[in-house]
Every structure is written in C-alpha cells, then in structure tokens.
Amino acid sequence: MSLFRRWTFPLPEPVRSSGLPAREVAWKVLLAVAAGAYADAALERELNRQSLSGPDRALATELAYGAIRQRRLLDAWLDAHGRVRAEQQPPRLRWLLHVGLYQLLFTARIPASAAVSTTVDLAKQGGLARLAPVANGLLRSVLRRREQASAGDGSALVPAPPWLGLPLNEDPVVSFGLRHSLPEWLAADLLRWLPADRAEAFARACNSSPPLDLRVNRRRSDRQSLAAAFAAVAIRSQALAETPDGLTLLDRPGDLRGLPGFGEGHWSVQDRSAQRIVPLLDPRPGQKVLDACAAPGGKSTQIAEWMDDQGEIWAVDRSEARLRRVALNAERLGLTSIQQLSADATALASLRPDWIGSFDRILVDAPCSGLGTLSRHADARWRMQAETIESLVQLQRQLLEGVLPLLAPGGRLVYATCTVHPSENTETVAWFQQQRPELSLVQQQQWWPAQELDGSCAGDGFFVAVLERQQPGA
Ligand SMILES: C[S@@+](CC[C@H](N)C(=O)[O-])C[C@H]1O[C@@H](n2cnc3c(N)ncnc32)[C@H](O)[C@@H]1O
C-alpha cells in the first residue's frame, strides 16, 4: 500500500480555509526571520497581534519553527520543482511555499489537501494572487513526485522521510546536510567529530521539539509538591533523573506564568543539562561566588538556591539590559544574596582590584556558538558561521584569563558552554591549562543533545570543565 494514499488527486474542493490565521502567522515569522529578526521574538510579536486559540497558537509555533529549521531541505524541494531556484523566487512566495511544503512533508496529521488549499488561499489574500497558481502547481508537483517515489519504495510501513523523492547528492556531507537541513559547514564538522550514527542522532535531536524543563526552587518547594500542584490543573510532570531539582512537563500549558507556584517563586524554567552545571561548581553557604557571564540569571539564581541564599554572589554581565532580568528573577524567587555588576568580565581584575584572589567559586558560562541548543533556537544554525566561532574562541580565552586572578587559592573555576564545538570546549580548556599549569583539571564532560524514543529532544548539548587552583605549598 502506498504511504501517500491520503494524497490522492484531484484535491478536494472547495478550498478549506480553517487554520488560515495560524499559517499566516507562520508565514510572517518566516519573512521576519529572513529579514534578520530572531525567530522567538518574531513569533511572540506575531502571536501578540492575533488572538489565536490555544491549538492555533501551537500550530503557528510548530509551522514557524519547523519551517525555519528545515529551510535547506525545503529549498531543495523548491529547487527541484520550481521554474527558478529557491533563492531567486520572490521572497514572499518562497517563504509561503516553505509553510505549505513543511505541512506536506512533516505533519502527518494535516491532510495534504488542507496544506495545499490553505497555501493557495494565503497567496490570494496576501497580495500574491497572481502567483497562487504557481504555488498550487508546485505543491502538487511535489506531491506527485512523493507518490511516485513511495510507489517505487517497497518499505511502506515506516513514515516516509521528508527527502523521499528528492535527488540526493552522492557526497556524504552534502547528503547528510540536506537530509537534516544543516548548513554545509556544520554537516562536515559533525561527520568529522562523530561516527555516522551519532551524527544522525544529533541531527535528529536538533530538528525535534525541545523539552520543557523546570528547576524547583529547593528553598520554597520540592518536586513532589510541585508535581501534585501541576496535576491539580491537569498538567502532568515527571522528575528528571539527571538533576536533583528538575521536573519536565509532559503537557504544554498555554502561558507558563499561569501555572501554580510561578508567582510564589517555586520554580524557574531551566533545561535539564543547564541544571547540571551548578552542582559541579559546588557552591556552599557563606562562600563568595562570581558568575562572570550571568544574564539572564538561570545559574546565578540556582547558585543562590544551592547556598540557601547565604553568602556573597556577584552576577556580572556585559549587557545591562539582560542583567535586569537577573534582578527580576532573583526577586520572584525570593533571593537576596545576589548582587549585580554590569561590566566586561575580561577586565574585572583591573575594574575591581579588591576582588583579586577573593572568590571561592567562579563560573564562566561563556558566550558560545550554541550548537547544543539548535532545537531550542530554530534560526541559530542559519546565523552561525564557521568564522564566528574563531572570534568566540578568542573571547572565551580572554574571559578565562580575565577572571582567573580573582580566584582564591584552593578555589574552583567552572567553565561551561552550550555548544558541542571542540574548539570552544576541550581545546579551549587544553589551551588554558597550558597557559596556567597551576590549575588542575578535576573533570570535563561533553553532553550531546539526545533524542527520546518519542522523537522529542532530551536536553541541550552542554560542555563543562571543572578546574581548581592549587593551594600554595600543596
Ligand atoms: C550563555 S549566556 C549566560 C547565561 C547565564 N549564565 C544563565 O544561566 O542564565 C552568556 C552571557 O555572557 C554575556 N557576555 C558576553 N561577553 C561578555 C563579557 N565580555 N563580559 C561579561 N559578560 C559577557 C552575554 O551578555 C550573555 O548574557
């Protein structure tokens, strides 16, 4: 039996237009991102402009983020079936077709007829009436190609991959990058860093939905009580094995701030991998701790919770605006031990000479390429360039060099990133140790984003290195 039986021709008439506003939101988000906006900001703006129902908001989010992630693969379909290549299409048409194609290739629950008809409807309503037949013809042509390819493919029981029917280049890097919609440089790097099966798993995780993880404020609640409070409003949650305070939500609430305990500061949103950094910093009540790249404060507030809000915590960040969010988060969570300083952490030793040799713990949660969080940031893979990584490495080295004089003898320095790039991680740490032989490396770990059996992403990719400055005479 053909997998594509639901895509029979001719498509039913009249055109179905339910769900049109959600698709329009997705289209506008794609246009905004192509013009340079960040995907999450563009989506929030568009959602605020429309009053969509809960399911329509979810649909708009899925279509917008999904189509942005799959840009390269969707362009390849346009290249194969359009009169002109994707990049030469009128941009409004190109991004509208991405919304339509994404539905055809990735959303089994949306009938092909609805994907095609809503795309045609949007073209007519959105100033592309002249091009509506082009959109219609192209989407139908892709459907026909998929039908043919599926008929020739004996293995009909598994869902057909979204590239079925697309001519694939024989070069393994090009083919891998295209199938998983990754930029060429990243595809090449991944296949150098990892065996093919792990590179495939990484790519699948990048293209799946991230989990919604929370960190319970251990000073105000615990996982059991919070899970019970969520259950009372029909939100299922589950304790995370890898962190002592982590809960993951199995249901998606509309507005998180409406969930029990938010206003009372019982919990924060924080990915499970991010939650594993502060335990390795091991802050103790009464200590003096520097969080050198602190905003928006996920880890500063976790440090304060772990120290039972007793001690001196300095949250430093170059961005004053982002630093304000640290203060807001600390206030909501009922934490008073965090002080803020807006400053370039590479220059702290000269800005605050009184701090030299005084910190028991220093965390450098460095600005990085974010390659471990691609599922969370749909557009990040298209922003990052291989060359940008080199300048990030320079900054990361300067940050480590800049904060080291502030570490007390016997103190602990933790370097963390949310990337998987070895230049930013193990190679930076190796370089730092070479410069500073007085440091001992207690441990370093690379966590890769992994995929759960249900296809969702199980946590961000993170790197962490724990370094200690030896006591004099030790
Ligand atoms: C990965 S984010 C930190 C996330 C934060 N630790 C948390 O858990 O919420 C990196 C931060 O480094 C800051 N940053 C970048 N360069 C910096 C510098 N030279 N000095 C201080 N902060 C810097 C950025 O503004 C950004 O807020």
The ligand as an ORCA input file, in Angstrom:
! r2SCAN-3c Opt
* xyz 0 1
  C      25.413     31.810     27.849
  S      24.917     33.389     28.321
  C      24.849     33.233     30.070
  C      23.633     32.516     30.579
  C      23.504     32.596     32.105
  N      24.691     32.117     32.765
  C      22.310     31.816     32.618
  O      22.455     30.667     33.076
  O      21.186     32.359     32.573
  C      26.356     34.329     28.094
  C      26.292     35.722     28.645
  O      27.604     36.279     28.511
  C      27.476     37.673     28.401
  N      28.784     38.206     27.932
  C      29.325     38.167     26.709
  N      30.547     38.724     26.714
  C      30.781     39.132     27.971
  C      31.866     39.794     28.618
  N      32.956     40.135     27.939
  N      31.761     40.080     29.922
  C      30.646     39.728     30.629
  N      29.592     39.110     30.064
  C      29.661     38.815     28.771
  C      26.309     37.844     27.455
  O      25.721     39.129     27.612
  C      25.386     36.701     27.911
  O      24.416     37.202     28.804
*
